[in-house]
Amino acid sequence: MEKQTENNPLNEFEKASIQPYYDCTRNGVYYIAIETDSNGNTSEKPPLRLSDSIRIIGRGADTAGNHYRVISWQDGFTHKAKIAALPMADIGTNAGFQSLQQRGMTIHAGRRKRELLADYLQTQGDNTPFHIVDKAGWHGKDYILPSGEIIHSKQNHKNKTTPQTLYNGDTSQAAAFTISGNLKEWQAQVSQYAAGNSRLCLAIGTALAAPLLAILGEQNGGFHIYGKSSDGKTTAAKVGLSVWGQPEKIKNAWNGTVLGFANAALARNDNFMVLDEIAECEPHIIAKTTYSVINGKSKLQGAKDGGNRQQSEWRILIFSTGEYDLKNYIERGGMKWEAGQSVRLPSLPAMVRYGVYDHLHGFHNGAALSDHLLNAMEQQHGAAGAAWIEKLMTLDIERIHAARNAFMQILPELNGQALRAARRFAIVAAALELANEITGLAAGVGMAGVKQCFDDWFAINGSMDYETRAIIEQTEDFMQLYGESSRFVEWNNPFVNHDHAGYFRELNEKERRKEFWIVPAVFESEILRHADVQQGCLVLYKVGWLQKPKSGKGWKQLRFQKGRYYVLLGMEPPNLESLFDD
């Protein structure tokens, strides 16, 4: 035989060598190693089982730049196929193996087996791209329900180059965000009773309006309805929840932590949250929660390796219930209820005619209607939300704007904060009108119900800005409490008590009109309550209550050699109408 040389063409064909490899079957993940005998012959060793079957179907990254392997497996309990994102930083660690075991997968013990499994998870399988997200709601044209289920738009589904979206967030309440019954039965047993019932229209409309926030570029907010405990507030809230899932399980109570509420809001991004029975919560938690959830951004926190963690953001509509309005609870917690928050989360009475109901639809009282709705919602829930998202994917934004504008056109001319509050009601009315085929309500029924809710809110709040109303109310409260008390000393009386608020003098004995000279510290801290002094003085001056010095400079008037004072004319504002002259 001719000896082969380096130039021999036969050298181009090297002898094939057997390499170790992984094999994933329905029975598990196996590692097949290679062994060499004394004669130099190689062969496969018996398969070494590492774990239950785990298929690697892709790679992904989230918005923070963290990378993942996307795995699929069959749940050993339900026998259903499941998909999850496994952080690459956790692969090979105890935390990573524990997360697999928590999902029901058997991971064999032994250092060598786990090292091999870690290599398998990092290097094997497909590299199909995935976009990993940790919050529900809109992601491009797709929508993730709070259950983690993704409703794909037909446009995205056809585009094979777009990375698939995979939800990797909180699924603790996934079982509650499911469909029971069907849409027709829900319409017949639940939503039809919203016709003529304004608070039920508000609840269903708020649930439907939540996914519109992102589309319209609107801020977070919602509504708070208040009244005595037996008036049906919770039932109304559950009717709204039945749009998305099983009401009793997805209803949140107010008695939680700020972080807990933020996590719940993230899992319900672009969706609806009910916070029931506010009286169960401490006032300071109510205040912090309200600001945190409405503002839509998590608390700024430092990261272990330096810098700050990425802040989470969400869009959400809240439907809250309690015995009193939110301002009452916030101020009990020692915090100020700001005008912007009052507009984004308007409070209105739950009570209309029969508790929360305007009409009973043949039931003999409100309790009987509530019992029917509660029983029906246990069996009929969740179908409306999924159907609504699918419809939204087909709607032009111009049509949504038109529906909202139609509501605004039936309102009186508004400005300032009243206009902003009206726009929030308008989103709810628009959602109801656009969802007629989802709710089964006739055209105009939802808009009429929301209009009544707005009218009831407007009757209490009027068109006066929150800050203006607060200044006038605070001044009225102070004068009613102390205007006739010993805190005000007669004009020529040289003696004052330790709680001295100022002086008074009669201007007209027949009308008993008095002029009150108020100590600046009292005026600024007890009447204005540390609000902006210039703004407070302008409001009181415009209604003819605060007198300005003849010099026209500043707001305080000189009383002989006894210092300067703010001067109020009378016990009440003489001319409230002047606030609306503009």
SEDORO-980183 format. One record per residue (C-alpha): residue number from 1; x negated, y, z negated. Coordinates in steps of 0.5 Angstrom, whole numbers, padded with zeros to 4 digits, always signed. Layout:
! residues N
ATOM pos    xx    yy    zz
ATOM NUM     X     Y     Z
...
//
This chain:
! residues 582
ATOM pos    xx    yy    zz
ATOM   1 +0000 +0000 +0000
ATOM   2 -0002 +0007 +0002
ATOM   3 -0004 +0011 -0004
ATOM   4 +0000 +0017 -0005
ATOM   5 -0004 +0024 -0005
ATOM   6 -0001 +0031 -0007
ATOM   7 +0000 +0032 +0000
ATOM   8 +0004 +0026 +0001
ATOM   9 +0011 +0028 +0003
ATOM  10 +0014 +0023 -0002
ATOM  11 +0012 +0027 -0008
ATOM  12 +0018 +0032 -0006
ATOM  13 +0022 +0027 -0009
ATOM  14 +0021 +0026 -0016
ATOM  15 +0024 +0020 -0020
ATOM  16 +0031 +0022 -0023
ATOM  17 +0031 +0023 -0031
ATOM  18 +0036 +0021 -0035
ATOM  19 +0038 +0027 -0040
ATOM  20 +0042 +0028 -0046
ATOM  21 +0049 +0031 -0045
ATOM  22 +0056 +0032 -0049
ATOM  23 +0062 +0029 -0047
ATOM  24 +0069 +0032 -0049
ATOM  25 +0075 +0027 -0049
ATOM  26 +0082 +0027 -0052
ATOM  27 +0079 +0023 -0057
ATOM  28 +0073 +0028 -0059
ATOM  29 +0067 +0031 -0058
ATOM  30 +0061 +0027 -0057
ATOM  31 +0053 +0027 -0056
ATOM  32 +0050 +0022 -0052
ATOM  33 +0042 +0022 -0053
ATOM  34 +0037 +0018 -0049
ATOM  35 +0032 +0013 -0052
ATOM  36 +0026 +0010 -0049
ATOM  37 +0023 +0003 -0050
ATOM  38 +0016 +0001 -0050
ATOM  39 +0016 +0000 -0043
ATOM  40 +0018 +0007 -0042
ATOM  41 +0025 +0006 -0039
ATOM  42 +0030 +0011 -0041
ATOM  43 +0037 +0009 -0043
ATOM  44 +0043 +0012 -0046
ATOM  45 +0044 +0011 -0054
ATOM  46 +0051 +0010 -0056
ATOM  47 +0056 +0016 -0057
ATOM  48 +0055 +0020 -0063
ATOM  49 +0062 +0023 -0065
ATOM  50 +0061 +0030 -0067
ATOM  51 +0069 +0033 -0068
ATOM  52 +0076 +0032 -0066
ATOM  53 +0077 +0034 -0058
ATOM  54 +0075 +0042 -0057
ATOM  55 +0075 +0044 -0050
ATOM  56 +0071 +0051 -0049
ATOM  57 +0075 +0055 -0044
ATOM  58 +0072 +0061 -0043
ATOM  59 +0068 +0067 -0046
ATOM  60 +0070 +0074 -0049
ATOM  61 +0069 +0080 -0052
ATOM  62 +0073 +0085 -0056
ATOM  63 +0073 +0093 -0056
ATOM  64 +0067 +0093 -0062
ATOM  65 +0063 +0089 -0057
ATOM  66 +0063 +0082 -0061
ATOM  67 +0063 +0076 -0057
ATOM  68 +0067 +0070 -0058
ATOM  69 +0067 +0063 -0055
ATOM  70 +0075 +0061 -0053
ATOM  71 +0077 +0054 -0055
ATOM  72 +0083 +0050 -0054
ATOM  73 +0085 +0044 -0058
ATOM  74 +0091 +0040 -0059
ATOM  75 +0094 +0041 -0066
ATOM  76 +0094 +0035 -0070
ATOM  77 +0101 +0036 -0074
ATOM  78 +0105 +0039 -0068
ATOM  79 +0101 +0036 -0062
ATOM  80 +0102 +0043 -0059
ATOM  81 +0096 +0045 -0055
ATOM  82 +0093 +0052 -0058
ATOM  83 +0088 +0057 -0056
ATOM  84 +0083 +0061 -0061
ATOM  85 +0077 +0066 -0060
ATOM  86 +0071 +0063 -0064
ATOM  87 +0066 +0069 -0066
ATOM  88 +0059 +0067 -0064
ATOM  89 +0056 +0070 -0070
ATOM  90 +0060 +0065 -0074
ATOM  91 +0058 +0059 -0070
ATOM  92 +0053 +0054 -0074
ATOM  93 +0055 +0057 -0080
ATOM  94 +0059 +0055 -0086
ATOM  95 +0065 +0060 -0085
ATOM  96 +0065 +0058 -0077
ATOM  97 +0066 +0050 -0079
ATOM  98 +0071 +0052 -0084
ATOM  99 +0075 +0056 -0079
ATOM 100 +0075 +0050 -0075
ATOM 101 +0077 +0046 -0080
ATOM 102 +0083 +0051 -0083
ATOM 103 +0086 +0050 -0076
ATOM 104 +0086 +0042 -0077
ATOM 105 +0080 +0040 -0073
ATOM 106 +0076 +0034 -0076
ATOM 107 +0069 +0037 -0077
ATOM 108 +0064 +0031 -0078
ATOM 109 +0059 +0032 -0084
ATOM 110 +0051 +0032 -0083
ATOM 111 +0046 +0037 -0082
ATOM 112 +0044 +0034 -0075
ATOM 113 +0052 +0033 -0073
ATOM 114 +0053 +0040 -0074
ATOM 115 +0047 +0043 -0071
ATOM 116 +0049 +0039 -0065
ATOM 117 +0056 +0041 -0065
ATOM 118 +0054 +0049 -0066
ATOM 119 +0050 +0048 -0059
ATOM 120 +0056 +0045 -0056
ATOM 121 +0060 +0051 -0058
ATOM 122 +0055 +0056 -0055
ATOM 123 +0052 +0053 -0049
ATOM 124 +0058 +0048 -0046
ATOM 125 +0064 +0049 -0042
ATOM 126 +0067 +0055 -0038
ATOM 127 +0065 +0062 -0038
ATOM 128 +0072 +0065 -0036
ATOM 129 +0073 +0072 -0038
ATOM 130 +0077 +0074 -0044
ATOM 131 +0079 +0080 -0047
ATOM 132 +0080 +0079 -0055
ATOM 133 +0084 +0084 -0059
ATOM 134 +0086 +0084 -0066
ATOM 135 +0093 +0088 -0066
ATOM 136 +0099 +0086 -0062
ATOM 137 +0103 +0091 -0057
ATOM 138 +0101 +0094 -0051
ATOM 139 +0094 +0092 -0048
ATOM 140 +0094 +0094 -0041
ATOM 141 +0101 +0092 -0037
ATOM 142 +0101 +0086 -0042
ATOM 143 +0105 +0086 -0049
ATOM 144 +0103 +0081 -0055
ATOM 145 +0109 +0080 -0059
ATOM 146 +0107 +0080 -0067
ATOM 147 +0107 +0072 -0066
ATOM 148 +0101 +0072 -0062
ATOM 149 +0105 +0070 -0056
ATOM 150 +0103 +0074 -0050
ATOM 151 +0108 +0077 -0045
ATOM 152 +0105 +0078 -0038
ATOM 153 +0107 +0083 -0033
ATOM 154 +0107 +0080 -0026
ATOM 155 +0102 +0085 -0023
ATOM 156 +0097 +0083 -0028
ATOM 157 +0099 +0075 -0028
ATOM 158 +0097 +0076 -0020
ATOM 159 +0091 +0079 -0021
ATOM 160 +0086 +0074 -0022
ATOM 161 +0080 +0078 -0023
ATOM 162 +0083 +0081 -0029
ATOM 163 +0080 +0078 -0036
ATOM 164 +0086 +0074 -0039
ATOM 165 +0088 +0077 -0046
ATOM 166 +0087 +0073 -0052
ATOM 167 +0090 +0075 -0059
ATOM 168 +0086 +0074 -0065
ATOM 169 +0089 +0078 -0070
ATOM 170 +0094 +0076 -0076
ATOM 171 +0099 +0071 -0075
ATOM 172 +0101 +0070 -0082
ATOM 173 +0108 +0071 -0080
ATOM 174 +0108 +0068 -0073
ATOM 175 +0113 +0063 -0075
ATOM 176 +0118 +0069 -0077
ATOM 177 +0118 +0072 -0070
ATOM 178 +0121 +0067 -0066
ATOM 179 +0127 +0066 -0062
ATOM 180 +0133 +0063 -0065
ATOM 181 +0140 +0062 -0061
ATOM 182 +0140 +0066 -0055
ATOM 183 +0142 +0073 -0052
ATOM 184 +0149 +0072 -0051
ATOM 185 +0150 +0070 -0058
ATOM 186 +0146 +0075 -0061
ATOM 187 +0151 +0080 -0057
ATOM 188 +0157 +0077 -0059
ATOM 189 +0155 +0076 -0067
ATOM 190 +0151 +0082 -0068
ATOM 191 +0150 +0087 -0064
ATOM 192 +0157 +0088 -0061
ATOM 193 +0158 +0091 -0069
ATOM 194 +0154 +0097 -0067
ATOM 195 +0159 +0100 -0063
ATOM 196 +0162 +0106 -0067
ATOM 197 +0157 +0104 -0073
ATOM 198 +0152 +0110 -0073
ATOM 199 +0147 +0107 -0078
ATOM 200 +0147 +0100 -0074
ATOM 201 +0146 +0104 -0067
ATOM 202 +0140 +0108 -0071
ATOM 203 +0137 +0101 -0073
ATOM 204 +0137 +0097 -0067
ATOM 205 +0135 +0103 -0063
ATOM 206 +0129 +0104 -0067
ATOM 207 +0127 +0097 -0066
ATOM 208 +0128 +0098 -0059
ATOM 209 +0124 +0105 -0059
ATOM 210 +0118 +0102 -0062
ATOM 211 +0115 +0100 -0055
ATOM 212 +0116 +0106 -0052
ATOM 213 +0111 +0110 -0056
ATOM 214 +0105 +0108 -0052
ATOM 215 +0109 +0109 -0046
ATOM 216 +0111 +0116 -0048
ATOM 217 +0105 +0118 -0052
ATOM 218 +0109 +0120 -0058
ATOM 219 +0107 +0119 -0065
ATOM 220 +0108 +0114 -0071
ATOM 221 +0114 +0115 -0075
ATOM 222 +0121 +0113 -0076
ATOM 223 +0127 +0114 -0081
ATOM 224 +0129 +0113 -0088
ATOM 225 +0136 +0112 -0090
ATOM 226 +0138 +0113 -0097
ATOM 227 +0144 +0112 -0102
ATOM 228 +0146 +0107 -0107
ATOM 229 +0144 +0100 -0107
ATOM 230 +0151 +0097 -0105
ATOM 231 +0152 +0101 -0099
ATOM 232 +0149 +0096 -0094
ATOM 233 +0142 +0099 -0092
ATOM 234 +0139 +0093 -0092
ATOM 235 +0144 +0090 -0088
ATOM 236 +0143 +0095 -0083
ATOM 237 +0135 +0094 -0083
ATOM 238 +0136 +0087 -0082
ATOM 239 +0140 +0088 -0076
ATOM 240 +0134 +0092 -0073
ATOM 241 +0130 +0087 -0075
ATOM 242 +0134 +0081 -0071
ATOM 243 +0132 +0084 -0065
ATOM 244 +0125 +0081 -0066
ATOM 245 +0125 +0075 -0070
ATOM 246 +0128 +0072 -0077
ATOM 247 +0130 +0079 -0081
ATOM 248 +0129 +0076 -0088
ATOM 249 +0122 +0073 -0087
ATOM 250 +0119 +0079 -0083
ATOM 251 +0122 +0084 -0088
ATOM 252 +0117 +0088 -0092
ATOM 253 +0118 +0091 -0099
ATOM 254 +0115 +0097 -0101
ATOM 255 +0112 +0094 -0107
ATOM 256 +0105 +0093 -0103
ATOM 257 +0098 +0096 -0103
ATOM 258 +0096 +0101 -0098
ATOM 259 +0091 +0096 -0095
ATOM 260 +0096 +0091 -0094
ATOM 261 +0101 +0096 -0091
ATOM 262 +0096 +0098 -0086
ATOM 263 +0094 +0090 -0084
ATOM 264 +0102 +0089 -0083
ATOM 265 +0102 +0095 -0079
ATOM 266 +0096 +0093 -0074
ATOM 267 +0100 +0086 -0073
ATOM 268 +0106 +0090 -0071
ATOM 269 +0103 +0095 -0067
ATOM 270 +0108 +0098 -0062
ATOM 271 +0113 +0095 -0066
ATOM 272 +0118 +0096 -0071
ATOM 273 +0117 +0095 -0079
ATOM 274 +0122 +0095 -0084
ATOM 275 +0120 +0098 -0091
ATOM 276 +0126 +0096 -0096
ATOM 277 +0128 +0098 -0103
ATOM 278 +0123 +0104 -0104
ATOM 279 +0125 +0104 -0111
ATOM 280 +0121 +0098 -0112
ATOM 281 +0114 +0101 -0111
ATOM 282 +0110 +0106 -0115
ATOM 283 +0111 +0113 -0113
ATOM 284 +0103 +0114 -0111
ATOM 285 +0103 +0108 -0107
ATOM 286 +0109 +0111 -0103
ATOM 287 +0106 +0117 -0102
ATOM 288 +0099 +0114 -0100
ATOM 289 +0103 +0108 -0096
ATOM 290 +0107 +0113 -0092
ATOM 291 +0101 +0118 -0090
ATOM 292 +0097 +0112 -0088
ATOM 293 +0102 +0108 -0084
ATOM 294 +0105 +0114 -0081
ATOM 295 +0098 +0117 -0079
ATOM 296 +0097 +0110 -0075
ATOM 297 +0089 +0110 -0077
ATOM 298 +0086 +0105 -0082
ATOM 299 +0081 +0108 -0088
ATOM 300 +0074 +0109 -0086
ATOM 301 +0070 +0104 -0089
ATOM 302 +0062 +0103 -0089
ATOM 303 +0059 +0097 -0086
ATOM 304 +0054 +0092 -0089
ATOM 305 +0049 +0093 -0084
ATOM 306 +0050 +0101 -0084
ATOM 307 +0054 +0106 -0081
ATOM 308 +0062 +0105 -0081
ATOM 309 +0066 +0100 -0079
ATOM 310 +0071 +0101 -0073
ATOM 311 +0077 +0104 -0075
ATOM 312 +0084 +0100 -0073
ATOM 313 +0089 +0104 -0070
ATOM 314 +0097 +0103 -0069
ATOM 315 +0103 +0105 -0066
ATOM 316 +0109 +0104 -0070
ATOM 317 +0116 +0106 -0072
ATOM 318 +0119 +0105 -0079
ATOM 319 +0126 +0104 -0082
ATOM 320 +0126 +0105 -0089
ATOM 321 +0131 +0104 -0095
ATOM 322 +0132 +0107 -0102
ATOM 323 +0136 +0110 -0107
ATOM 324 +0133 +0117 -0105
ATOM 325 +0130 +0121 -0100
ATOM 326 +0123 +0121 -0099
ATOM 327 +0121 +0128 -0101
ATOM 328 +0124 +0126 -0108
ATOM 329 +0119 +0120 -0108
ATOM 330 +0113 +0123 -0106
ATOM 331 +0114 +0129 -0111
ATOM 332 +0114 +0124 -0116
ATOM 333 +0108 +0121 -0115
ATOM 334 +0105 +0128 -0115
ATOM 335 +0104 +0129 -0108
ATOM 336 +0106 +0134 -0103
ATOM 337 +0111 +0132 -0098
ATOM 338 +0109 +0136 -0092
ATOM 339 +0113 +0139 -0086
ATOM 340 +0110 +0134 -0081
ATOM 341 +0111 +0128 -0084
ATOM 342 +0119 +0130 -0086
ATOM 343 +0120 +0131 -0078
ATOM 344 +0116 +0124 -0076
ATOM 345 +0120 +0120 -0082
ATOM 346 +0127 +0124 -0083
ATOM 347 +0131 +0122 -0089
ATOM 348 +0139 +0122 -0088
ATOM 349 +0144 +0119 -0092
ATOM 350 +0146 +0111 -0091
ATOM 351 +0153 +0113 -0093
ATOM 352 +0158 +0114 -0088
ATOM 353 +0165 +0112 -0089
ATOM 354 +0165 +0104 -0091
ATOM 355 +0158 +0105 -0094
ATOM 356 +0154 +0104 -0088
ATOM 357 +0159 +0103 -0084
ATOM 358 +0164 +0108 -0080
ATOM 359 +0168 +0102 -0077
ATOM 360 +0170 +0095 -0080
ATOM 361 +0172 +0092 -0073
ATOM 362 +0177 +0088 -0076
ATOM 363 +0174 +0086 -0083
ATOM 364 +0177 +0088 -0089
ATOM 365 +0171 +0091 -0092
ATOM 366 +0164 +0093 -0091
ATOM 367 +0162 +0087 -0096
ATOM 368 +0165 +0082 -0091
ATOM 369 +0162 +0085 -0085
ATOM 370 +0155 +0085 -0088
ATOM 371 +0156 +0078 -0090
ATOM 372 +0158 +0076 -0083
ATOM 373 +0152 +0080 -0080
ATOM 374 +0147 +0077 -0085
ATOM 375 +0150 +0070 -0083
ATOM 376 +0150 +0071 -0076
ATOM 377 +0143 +0073 -0076
ATOM 378 +0140 +0067 -0079
ATOM 379 +0142 +0063 -0073
ATOM 380 +0141 +0069 -0068
ATOM 381 +0135 +0073 -0067
ATOM 382 +0129 +0074 -0063
ATOM 383 +0132 +0074 -0056
ATOM 384 +0133 +0081 -0055
ATOM 385 +0126 +0083 -0056
ATOM 386 +0123 +0079 -0051
ATOM 387 +0128 +0081 -0046
ATOM 388 +0127 +0088 -0047
ATOM 389 +0119 +0088 -0046
ATOM 390 +0120 +0084 -0040
ATOM 391 +0125 +0090 -0038
ATOM 392 +0120 +0095 -0040
ATOM 393 +0115 +0092 -0035
ATOM 394 +0120 +0094 -0029
ATOM 395 +0122 +0101 -0031
ATOM 396 +0119 +0107 -0028
ATOM 397 +0117 +0112 -0034
ATOM 398 +0121 +0118 -0030
ATOM 399 +0127 +0114 -0032
ATOM 400 +0125 +0113 -0039
ATOM 401 +0124 +0121 -0039
ATOM 402 +0131 +0122 -0036
ATOM 403 +0134 +0118 -0041
ATOM 404 +0131 +0122 -0047
ATOM 405 +0133 +0128 -0044
ATOM 406 +0140 +0126 -0043
ATOM 407 +0140 +0126 -0051
ATOM 408 +0137 +0133 -0051
ATOM 409 +0142 +0136 -0047
ATOM 410 +0148 +0135 -0051
ATOM 411 +0145 +0138 -0057
ATOM 412 +0145 +0145 -0059
ATOM 413 +0139 +0150 -0058
ATOM 414 +0134 +0148 -0063
ATOM 415 +0126 +0150 -0064
ATOM 416 +0121 +0149 -0069
ATOM 417 +0121 +0143 -0073
ATOM 418 +0129 +0141 -0072
ATOM 419 +0127 +0140 -0064
ATOM 420 +0121 +0136 -0066
ATOM 421 +0126 +0131 -0071
ATOM 422 +0131 +0132 -0065
ATOM 423 +0126 +0129 -0060
ATOM 424 +0125 +0123 -0065
ATOM 425 +0132 +0121 -0065
ATOM 426 +0132 +0122 -0057
ATOM 427 +0127 +0116 -0056
ATOM 428 +0132 +0112 -0060
ATOM 429 +0138 +0114 -0056
ATOM 430 +0134 +0113 -0050
ATOM 431 +0132 +0106 -0052
ATOM 432 +0139 +0104 -0053
ATOM 433 +0142 +0107 -0047
ATOM 434 +0136 +0103 -0043
ATOM 435 +0138 +0097 -0046
ATOM 436 +0145 +0096 -0045
ATOM 437 +0144 +0090 -0042
ATOM 438 +0140 +0087 -0048
ATOM 439 +0145 +0090 -0053
ATOM 440 +0151 +0089 -0049
ATOM 441 +0154 +0096 -0051
ATOM 442 +0157 +0100 -0046
ATOM 443 +0154 +0106 -0043
ATOM 444 +0154 +0112 -0048
ATOM 445 +0156 +0108 -0054
ATOM 446 +0149 +0108 -0057
ATOM 447 +0148 +0115 -0055
ATOM 448 +0154 +0117 -0059
ATOM 449 +0152 +0113 -0065
ATOM 450 +0145 +0116 -0065
ATOM 451 +0148 +0123 -0064
ATOM 452 +0152 +0122 -0071
ATOM 453 +0146 +0121 -0074
ATOM 454 +0142 +0127 -0072
ATOM 455 +0149 +0131 -0074
ATOM 456 +0148 +0128 -0081
ATOM 457 +0141 +0130 -0081
ATOM 458 +0142 +0137 -0078
ATOM 459 +0148 +0138 -0083
ATOM 460 +0143 +0137 -0089
ATOM 461 +0137 +0140 -0086
ATOM 462 +0139 +0145 -0081
ATOM 463 +0134 +0149 -0076
ATOM 464 +0130 +0152 -0081
ATOM 465 +0123 +0150 -0082
ATOM 466 +0121 +0145 -0087
ATOM 467 +0116 +0150 -0090
ATOM 468 +0121 +0156 -0090
ATOM 469 +0127 +0152 -0093
ATOM 470 +0122 +0149 -0099
ATOM 471 +0120 +0157 -0100
ATOM 472 +0127 +0159 -0101
ATOM 473 +0129 +0153 -0105
ATOM 474 +0123 +0153 -0110
ATOM 475 +0125 +0161 -0111
ATOM 476 +0132 +0159 -0112
ATOM 477 +0131 +0154 -0117
ATOM 478 +0126 +0158 -0121
ATOM 479 +0131 +0164 -0121
ATOM 480 +0137 +0160 -0123
ATOM 481 +0132 +0157 -0129
ATOM 482 +0129 +0163 -0131
ATOM 483 +0132 +0169 -0129
ATOM 484 +0137 +0170 -0135
ATOM 485 +0132 +0167 -0140
ATOM 486 +0127 +0170 -0145
ATOM 487 +0122 +0169 -0140
ATOM 488 +0124 +0176 -0137
ATOM 489 +0123 +0182 -0141
ATOM 490 +0127 +0188 -0141
ATOM 491 +0124 +0194 -0137
ATOM 492 +0122 +0198 -0143
ATOM 493 +0121 +0192 -0148
ATOM 494 +0114 +0193 -0150
ATOM 495 +0114 +0186 -0153
ATOM 496 +0113 +0179 -0149
ATOM 497 +0113 +0172 -0151
ATOM 498 +0107 +0167 -0150
ATOM 499 +0111 +0164 -0143
ATOM 500 +0112 +0171 -0140
ATOM 501 +0114 +0171 -0133
ATOM 502 +0115 +0179 -0132
ATOM 503 +0120 +0184 -0133
ATOM 504 +0127 +0186 -0130
ATOM 505 +0131 +0192 -0130
ATOM 506 +0139 +0193 -0128
ATOM 507 +0139 +0197 -0121
ATOM 508 +0147 +0197 -0121
ATOM 509 +0151 +0196 -0127
ATOM 510 +0158 +0194 -0123
ATOM 511 +0154 +0189 -0118
ATOM 512 +0150 +0187 -0124
ATOM 513 +0144 +0187 -0119
ATOM 514 +0137 +0186 -0122
ATOM 515 +0130 +0187 -0120
ATOM 516 +0125 +0182 -0122
ATOM 517 +0118 +0184 -0123
ATOM 518 +0114 +0177 -0123
ATOM 519 +0107 +0176 -0126
ATOM 520 +0102 +0174 -0120
ATOM 521 +0100 +0168 -0123
ATOM 522 +0107 +0165 -0124
ATOM 523 +0109 +0167 -0117
ATOM 524 +0104 +0164 -0114
ATOM 525 +0104 +0157 -0118
ATOM 526 +0111 +0156 -0120
ATOM 527 +0115 +0159 -0115
ATOM 528 +0110 +0158 -0109
ATOM 529 +0107 +0152 -0112
ATOM 530 +0100 +0154 -0109
ATOM 531 +0103 +0154 -0102
ATOM 532 +0100 +0159 -0097
ATOM 533 +0102 +0166 -0101
ATOM 534 +0102 +0170 -0094
ATOM 535 +0107 +0165 -0091
ATOM 536 +0111 +0165 -0097
ATOM 537 +0111 +0173 -0098
ATOM 538 +0113 +0173 -0091
ATOM 539 +0119 +0169 -0091
ATOM 540 +0122 +0172 -0098
ATOM 541 +0121 +0179 -0095
ATOM 542 +0125 +0177 -0088
ATOM 543 +0131 +0175 -0092
ATOM 544 +0131 +0181 -0096
ATOM 545 +0129 +0178 -0103
ATOM 546 +0121 +0180 -0104
ATOM 547 +0120 +0188 -0104
ATOM 548 +0114 +0191 -0101
ATOM 549 +0110 +0197 -0103
ATOM 550 +0112 +0204 -0100
ATOM 551 +0105 +0204 -0098
ATOM 552 +0106 +0198 -0094
ATOM 553 +0100 +0195 -0096
ATOM 554 +0100 +0188 -0099
ATOM 555 +0105 +0185 -0103
ATOM 556 +0104 +0187 -0110
ATOM 557 +0107 +0193 -0113
ATOM 558 +0104 +0197 -0119
ATOM 559 +0108 +0198 -0125
ATOM 560 +0105 +0204 -0129
ATOM 561 +0098 +0202 -0132
ATOM 562 +0101 +0194 -0134
ATOM 563 +0098 +0191 -0127
ATOM 564 +0101 +0189 -0121
ATOM 565 +0107 +0185 -0120
ATOM 566 +0111 +0181 -0114
ATOM 567 +0118 +0184 -0114
ATOM 568 +0124 +0180 -0112
ATOM 569 +0131 +0184 -0111
ATOM 570 +0137 +0180 -0115
ATOM 571 +0138 +0172 -0117
ATOM 572 +0139 +0170 -0110
ATOM 573 +0137 +0171 -0102
ATOM 574 +0141 +0177 -0100
ATOM 575 +0140 +0176 -0092
ATOM 576 +0139 +0168 -0090
ATOM 577 +0142 +0170 -0083
ATOM 578 +0136 +0174 -0082
ATOM 579 +0131 +0168 -0081
ATOM 580 +0135 +0166 -0075
ATOM 581 +0135 +0173 -0071
ATOM 582 +0130 +0171 -0067
//
